[in-house]
């Protein structure tokens, strides 16, 4: 049986519902303006196609079998979903994207991303409908943020590296900067070394680095010294946790570890240079902007929102 000729159609489900509500084939036929034999024939065809009995024919009334009751319950749910799909399509036709995928650099504040997501989902039109666009959020590291956008896996990149030159066909807006601090656990040997820490001193200790999430573009790394032992982890949270445990050293985004530093769980050490990363917001310039993308771009126009993404504290 192919999907095209599947017997379980909306009309078939509605027919079963009408017979069940009417209580008999005869009563259902009268309400539909048909003869009872036509309804019996349609039900029999459905039963044969599904290879189940939908009605108990041992009495004069129309009593659904357990299989028939399950079909009706599930069928009614499917009808509601079909109505929802039809409504969604109408709203998408008004300019909303069916899905909007946002690739956010792992350095962006997760809480702020969720605040923005909540505000987007809480929107209502004049009829009380939420946006029909399905949101998909991705967390990326280093070149992975650009790759998600360039390969079409994402529609909007938040926190793309401003120094990256692979921006052909991409529209870019400045987002802002994040300052980094060199931090170690209080019990790490570098916590008591002479400042400023020189590269030779740092190279003698294991660094903790986040793996670049890019799969196709050339990957990159930052602030690692030639010959230095490296522990590579998949996420920023794991990098912070590893350094809290003293498993290694390295630069961390100051806003994300501000609480750990204030509580004494991490110690900031001076180095000759303090890295600063500059980020952008980017989207494909050739793509038509839907209403969902426009909403996000409008929010990201706000200096307060951009600062919250860059400076939001989670620790």
C-alpha positions as CSV (number, residue, x, y, z in Angstrom):
1,X,0.0,0.0,0.0
2,X,1.5,3.3,-1.0
3,X,1.0,6.6,0.9
4,X,-1.0,7.9,-2.1
5,X,-3.8,5.3,-1.8
6,X,-3.7,4.9,2.0
7,X,-7.3,4.2,3.2
8,X,-7.0,6.2,6.4
9,X,-8.0,9.6,5.1
10,X,-9.5,12.6,6.9
11,X,-12.9,11.7,5.3
12,X,-12.6,8.1,6.5
13,X,-11.9,9.3,10.1
14,X,-14.8,11.7,10.0
15,X,-17.1,9.0,8.8
16,X,-16.2,6.7,11.7
17,X,-16.7,9.7,14.1
18,X,-20.1,10.4,12.6
19,X,-21.3,6.8,12.9
20,X,-20.0,6.6,16.5
21,X,-21.7,9.9,17.5
22,X,-25.0,9.0,15.7
23,X,-25.1,5.5,17.4
24,X,-26.1,3.6,14.3
25,X,-25.4,3.4,10.6
26,X,-29.0,4.4,9.8
27,X,-28.9,7.5,11.9
28,X,-25.5,8.4,10.5
29,X,-26.7,7.9,7.0
30,X,-29.7,10.2,7.6
31,X,-27.4,13.0,9.0
32,X,-25.1,12.7,5.9
33,X,-28.0,12.4,3.4
34,X,-26.9,8.9,2.3
35,X,-28.3,5.4,2.4
36,X,-27.0,3.1,5.1
37,X,-25.7,0.6,2.6
38,X,-23.3,3.2,1.3
39,X,-21.9,3.8,4.8
40,X,-21.6,0.1,5.4
41,X,-19.7,-0.4,2.2
42,X,-17.3,2.4,3.0
43,X,-16.6,1.1,6.5
44,X,-16.2,-2.5,5.1
45,X,-13.6,-1.2,2.6
46,X,-11.7,0.5,5.4
47,X,-11.8,-2.6,7.5
48,X,-10.5,-4.8,4.7
49,X,-7.7,-2.4,3.9
50,X,-6.6,-2.2,7.5
51,X,-7.4,-5.9,8.2
52,X,-9.3,-5.1,11.4
53,X,-12.9,-4.9,12.5
54,X,-13.9,-1.4,13.5
55,X,-17.5,-2.0,14.6
56,X,-19.1,-4.8,16.6
57,X,-22.0,-6.0,14.3
58,X,-23.5,-8.3,16.9
59,X,-26.0,-5.6,17.9
60,X,-28.3,-3.2,16.1
61,X,-26.3,-0.2,17.4
62,X,-22.9,0.9,16.1
63,X,-20.4,-0.1,18.8
64,X,-16.7,0.5,18.1
65,X,-14.3,-2.4,18.8
66,X,-11.2,-1.6,20.8
67,X,-9.3,-1.2,17.5
68,X,-12.0,1.1,16.2
69,X,-12.0,3.2,19.4
70,X,-8.2,3.5,19.1
71,X,-8.5,4.5,15.4
72,X,-11.0,7.1,16.3
73,X,-9.0,8.6,19.2
74,X,-5.9,8.8,17.2
75,X,-7.8,9.9,14.1
76,X,-9.3,12.8,15.9
77,X,-5.8,13.8,17.1
78,X,-4.6,13.6,13.5
79,X,-7.5,15.8,12.3
80,X,-6.5,18.5,14.9
81,X,-2.9,18.3,13.7
82,X,-4.0,18.7,10.1
83,X,-6.0,21.8,11.0
84,X,-3.0,23.1,12.9
85,X,-0.8,22.5,9.8
86,X,-3.2,24.2,7.6
87,X,-3.3,27.2,9.9
88,X,0.5,27.2,10.1
89,X,0.8,27.2,6.3
90,X,-1.4,30.2,6.0
91,X,0.6,32.1,8.5
92,X,3.9,31.1,6.9
93,X,2.5,32.4,3.6
94,X,2.2,35.8,5.3
95,X,6.0,36.0,5.5
96,X,7.0,33.8,8.5
97,X,9.7,31.2,7.9
98,X,8.8,27.6,8.5
99,X,12.0,27.2,10.5
100,X,14.8,29.5,11.6
101,X,18.1,28.0,12.7
102,X,20.4,30.2,14.8
103,X,24.0,29.3,15.3
104,X,25.3,31.0,18.5
105,X,29.0,31.0,19.5
106,X,29.5,29.1,22.7
107,X,30.8,32.3,24.3
108,X,27.4,34.0,24.0
109,X,25.4,34.0,27.2
110,X,23.0,31.0,27.2
111,X,20.6,32.8,29.5
112,X,20.3,35.8,27.2
113,X,19.8,33.4,24.2
114,X,16.9,31.8,26.1
115,X,15.5,35.2,27.1
116,X,15.4,36.2,23.4
117,X,13.8,32.8,22.5
118,X,11.1,33.2,25.1
119,X,10.3,36.8,23.9
120,X,10.1,35.5,20.3
121,X,7.8,32.6,21.2
122,X,5.6,34.8,23.4
123,X,4.6,37.1,20.5
124,X,0.9,37.0,19.5
125,X,-0.9,38.4,16.5
126,X,-4.3,40.0,16.5
127,X,-5.9,36.5,16.6
128,X,-3.8,35.4,19.6
129,X,-1.5,33.1,17.4
130,X,2.1,32.6,18.2
131,X,4.7,32.8,15.4
132,X,4.5,29.7,13.2
133,X,8.3,29.6,12.8
134,X,10.0,26.7,14.5
135,X,13.3,27.8,16.2
136,X,16.4,25.7,16.2
137,X,19.3,26.8,18.3
138,X,22.8,25.5,17.7
139,X,25.9,26.1,19.8
140,X,29.1,26.4,17.9
141,X,32.8,26.9,18.7
142,X,35.3,29.0,16.7
143,X,35.1,28.4,12.9
144,X,31.9,26.3,13.5
145,X,29.8,29.4,13.8
146,X,30.8,30.6,10.3
147,X,30.6,27.1,8.9
148,X,27.0,26.7,10.1
149,X,26.0,29.8,8.2
150,X,28.1,29.3,5.1
151,X,26.9,25.7,4.6
152,X,23.2,26.7,5.0
153,X,22.9,24.8,8.3
154,X,22.0,28.1,10.0
155,X,20.1,31.2,8.9
156,X,21.6,33.5,11.5
157,X,25.0,33.5,13.2
158,X,25.4,35.2,16.6
159,X,29.0,35.6,17.7
160,X,30.8,35.0,14.4
161,X,34.5,35.9,14.5
162,X,34.8,39.4,13.1
163,X,38.4,38.6,12.0
164,X,37.3,35.7,9.8
165,X,37.7,36.6,6.1
166,X,35.3,33.9,4.8
167,X,32.3,36.3,4.6
168,X,31.6,36.4,0.8
169,X,27.8,36.6,0.3
170,X,27.3,37.3,4.0
171,X,25.9,40.4,5.6
172,X,27.6,41.3,8.8
173,X,26.9,43.6,11.7
174,X,29.2,44.3,14.7
175,X,28.2,42.6,17.9
176,X,30.9,43.6,20.3
177,X,34.0,42.4,22.2
178,X,34.7,39.9,25.0
179,X,37.8,40.3,27.2
180,X,39.6,37.1,28.3
181,X,41.5,36.4,31.5
182,X,44.1,33.8,32.2
183,X,42.7,31.8,35.1
184,X,43.7,28.8,37.1
185,X,42.4,26.9,40.2
186,X,43.9,28.2,43.5
187,X,45.8,24.9,43.9
188,X,47.3,25.0,40.4
189,X,51.1,25.7,40.4
190,X,50.6,28.8,38.2
191,X,48.4,30.3,41.0
192,X,51.6,31.2,42.9
193,X,54.1,31.8,40.0
194,X,55.7,35.2,39.5
195,X,53.7,37.6,37.5
196,X,53.4,38.5,34.7
197,X,53.5,34.8,33.5
198,X,55.8,34.5,30.6
199,X,55.2,32.1,27.7
200,X,58.0,29.7,28.8
201,X,56.4,29.3,32.3
202,X,52.9,28.8,30.8
203,X,54.1,26.3,28.2
204,X,55.3,24.0,31.0
205,X,51.7,23.4,32.1
206,X,48.8,21.7,30.4
207,X,46.3,24.0,28.6
208,X,42.6,23.3,28.4
209,X,41.1,24.1,25.0
210,X,37.6,23.8,23.4
211,X,37.5,21.8,20.2
212,X,36.5,23.8,17.1
213,X,33.1,22.6,16.0
214,X,33.8,23.1,12.3
215,X,33.6,19.9,10.2
216,X,34.4,21.2,6.7
217,X,36.2,24.5,7.2
218,X,39.8,24.6,8.4
219,X,39.7,24.5,12.2
220,X,41.4,27.0,14.4
221,X,42.7,27.3,18.0
222,X,43.6,30.3,20.1
223,X,46.1,31.1,22.8
224,X,47.9,27.8,22.6
225,X,51.7,27.7,22.7
226,X,53.9,25.6,20.5
227,X,54.8,22.3,22.3
228,X,52.3,22.8,25.1
229,X,50.4,19.8,26.4
230,X,46.6,20.3,25.7
231,X,43.5,18.8,27.1
232,X,40.7,19.3,24.5
233,X,37.1,19.4,25.7
234,X,33.8,19.9,23.7
235,X,32.2,22.8,25.5
236,X,33.0,26.0,27.3
237,X,31.3,24.8,30.4
238,X,33.6,21.7,30.5
239,X,36.6,23.9,29.9
240,X,35.7,26.1,32.9
241,X,35.0,22.9,35.0
242,X,38.3,21.4,34.0
243,X,40.2,24.6,35.0
244,X,38.2,24.7,38.3
245,X,39.5,21.2,39.0
246,X,43.1,22.2,38.2
247,X,43.3,20.0,35.2
248,X,44.9,22.7,33.2
249,X,45.2,26.4,32.6
250,X,44.1,28.9,29.9
251,X,42.2,32.0,29.0
252,X,38.5,32.2,29.8
253,X,35.9,34.8,28.9
254,X,35.9,37.2,31.9
255,X,32.1,37.6,32.1
256,X,31.6,33.8,32.3
257,X,34.0,33.3,35.2
258,X,33.4,36.5,37.0
259,X,31.5,34.7,39.8
260,X,34.1,32.0,40.1
261,X,36.8,34.6,40.5
262,X,34.9,36.6,43.0
263,X,34.3,33.4,45.1
264,X,37.9,32.4,45.0
265,X,37.3,29.3,42.9
266,X,39.6,30.7,40.1
267,X,42.6,32.9,40.4
268,X,43.3,35.4,37.6
269,X,47.0,35.7,36.7
270,X,48.6,38.6,34.7
271,X,50.2,37.8,31.4
272,X,52.0,40.1,28.9
273,X,49.0,40.2,26.7
274,X,45.2,40.1,27.5
275,X,43.3,38.6,24.6
276,X,40.2,40.4,23.3
277,X,37.8,38.7,20.8
278,X,35.7,40.7,18.5
279,X,32.4,39.3,17.3
280,X,29.7,39.9,14.7
281,X,26.1,39.0,13.8
282,X,25.9,37.5,10.3
283,X,23.3,36.2,7.8
284,X,23.2,35.3,4.2
285,X,22.7,38.5,2.2
286,X,21.1,36.7,-0.8
287,X,18.3,35.2,1.3
288,X,15.0,36.9,1.5
289,X,14.4,38.1,5.1
290,X,11.4,36.5,6.7
291,X,9.6,38.0,9.6
292,X,11.3,35.7,12.1
293,X,14.8,36.8,11.0
294,X,13.7,40.4,10.9
295,X,12.5,40.1,14.5
296,X,15.9,38.7,15.7
297,X,17.8,41.4,13.8
298,X,15.7,44.1,15.4
299,X,16.4,42.7,18.8
300,X,20.1,42.5,18.1
301,X,20.1,46.2,17.1
302,X,19.7,47.0,20.8
303,X,23.0,47.8,22.5
304,X,21.6,46.4,25.7
305,X,20.8,43.1,24.1
306,X,24.2,42.8,22.5
307,X,25.9,43.6,25.8
308,X,23.8,41.0,27.6
309,X,24.9,38.4,25.0
310,X,28.5,39.3,25.5
311,X,28.6,40.1,29.2
312,X,25.8,37.9,30.7
313,X,27.1,36.0,33.8
314,X,26.2,32.4,34.2
315,X,28.5,31.5,37.1
